[in-house]
Amino acid sequence: MKIGIIGTGTVGCACAMATVIRGSASEVILVNRTRKTAEAVATDIRYGVPLGHKVDIRDGDYSDLAGAGVVLITIGVNEKTGGATDRSDPQGRLKLLDKNADVYRDVVPKIVKAAPDAVLVAVSDPPDPLADVARQVSPTSVVLSTGTYLDSQRFKVHLGKHFGVDPVHVEAQVIGDHGTAQVFLWSSARIGGVPLADLLKRRGEKLADLREEIEKQVRYANITIIEGHDASQYGIGIVSARIAEMVLTDERAVVPIGSFHREFGVTFSLPSVVGRKGVTEVFKPDLSDEERAGLDKSAKLLKDALARVGI
């Protein structure tokens, strides 16, 4: 099984490291504008491979992507460089779309020419509209975005911390766009099958207070990380590796991930079945009126951004 990773910046390197440590594939190909950089990253990681899963990681050109089952696209201007670190800016990551759309229009045809059957995963910010750019460039390709899969993990982690439980056992999802208009599904969040509202009532706490605190932590987690470490990379690296595994093994896992939804006219996240053919089925959760309105708002924000780049 073969994974291609386009770009060896901070996120690309994190994806590469995660795929090797997790043993996500038997072969990982790193492609970068400056091949010497990809070669250095592959060499550095390769020195540690004997201590873990057997993985052949190496640098290459686009032609070396032939036979890849999934390609993670991580290139483009990042949040810090692109000035997308202002919590008061409703555009958030969408500020990066104009420049990164041009990058995707340049590289996607090269990827598809070499690996026409690969599932393409938009990892660069903003991933949802960039997935739509990739679909426009290559209408026959299966294109996903990392979407709100990472946001959902963040949601679970913060809820687990608040309630003093392992986040693995928290049932909670974020849907919509991977950005400022993302929608937190509080109405269906549970721990051990018990609704959060019930747990909070027993503790004498108010949902409104918890909601304000946690939504702020999750929605702006990337900015908080960047303020301390220049780049938000490790979480998305692990999530991207996990998505690649779902595709390569035809796992049919159900996660909130970005795919194109005709009903809304954009790519964003809903709980979806993920396997070798990308998203094969979408589960539409029961939403409160507020959550449904939030999802519509998320779609409109993405549509407006896409119109700006001619989609």
C-alpha positions, 0 to 999 in steps of 0.5 A: 500500500502506497501513500503520496505526500505533497509538500514537506513543510511543517504539516507535510513532515508531520504527516510523513512522521505519523504515517511511518510511526503508525505503519499506515502504508508499506511505501510513502513518497514525499514530493516537494517543490525543492526535491532536496528538502524532500530527500532530507526529510525522507532520509531523516525519518528513514534512520528511525524506521528499523525501530518500528513498522517496516515502511519504505519512505523516500523522496520522489517526483510526481511520476513516483506517485504511480500506484498510490492509493491515497495522496495527501496534499499539504502544500500552500501558504500556512496560517501564520504566513498568510495572516490567518491568526486573528480570532476576531476575523470571521474569515479565519482560514478562508483568507488563505484560499486565494493563494492556495487555490492557485497552488492546487490548480498547478499541482492537482493535474500533475498528481492525477496524471501520475496516480489517476486512481488515488483518493486525493485528500486536501490537508492544506488550509482551508481544506474544504474549499480547496477540495472543491478546487481540486474537484474542479481541476479533476472532475473524475477524481475522488476528493476528500478534505480532512474537514472537521475530523481534527476538530471533533478530536479536539472537542472530545479531548476538551470534554474528556478533560472537563468530565475527567474521562478518557476522550476515547469514550466521549461521543461528540462531533463537529460538522460543517466547515473546518473554520469559524462557522463549524457546528458543534453537535451538543444535542447528541454529545454523550459520555457512556451513552449519557447525554451531556445535559444530564451529566451537567445537571447532576454536577450542578453546571450549566451547558451554556457556560461549558459550551462557551468555554469549549467552543472557544478552545476548539474553534481557535485551537490552531491559533493558540498552538501557533502562538506558542509553536509557530505551526499547528501540525502534529494533530493534523498529521496524525488525523491525515495518516488515520484517514489514509489508513481508512482509504487504503484498507477499505475500512468503512469507518464512520467519521466526520470528514469533508466530501462534496454534498450536492444538497449544500453545493460545497464540500464540508463535513458530515458523519461519513463512511470512508473506504477505498472509494472515498466517502460511500455513504453519508449519515445525516444526524438529527440536528436541533434547529440551531445546529441546522441553521449553523450548518446552513451558515457554514455552507453559505460562508464556503459558497461565498469564498468559492465564488471569490476564486471562480467556483 
